[in-house]
Amino acid sequence: MNFIDAAGVVAESGEFLIDDSLARDARQIVMDIVAAYDALAPDWANAPDWAQWCAIDAGGVQCWYDGEPNVRIGACAWISQDERYVIYRKINLSLGIDWRLCKWQRP
């Protein structure tokens, strides 16, 4: 489970003991961010057969990777040890989306 999955679980299971509009607003913000991350998830039907990972870099470039991509210190992009990747699409990352959390492994 990553941070976004955990935030979704907390937001969906939160119960309010009193009528707290601030807590309801915060819950909605968390749920909106989780939905924004979910919308970025790759469509594995479009993936090359060899692709095992998908990730989005700071510039909004989403790529398929054979090996697990990682972030190098000071870099704004994902790097795969085997360097085998192909660009999937270019997207606009919404404000509040941390590109370093945009990495998925093929199910």
Buried (B, 14 or more C-beta within 10 A) or exposed (E): EEEBEEBBEEBEEEEEEEEEEEBEEEBEEBBEBBEBBEEBEBEEEEBEEEBBBBBBBBEBBBBBBBBBBEBEEEEEBBBBEEEBBEEBEEBEBEEEBEBEEBBBEEE
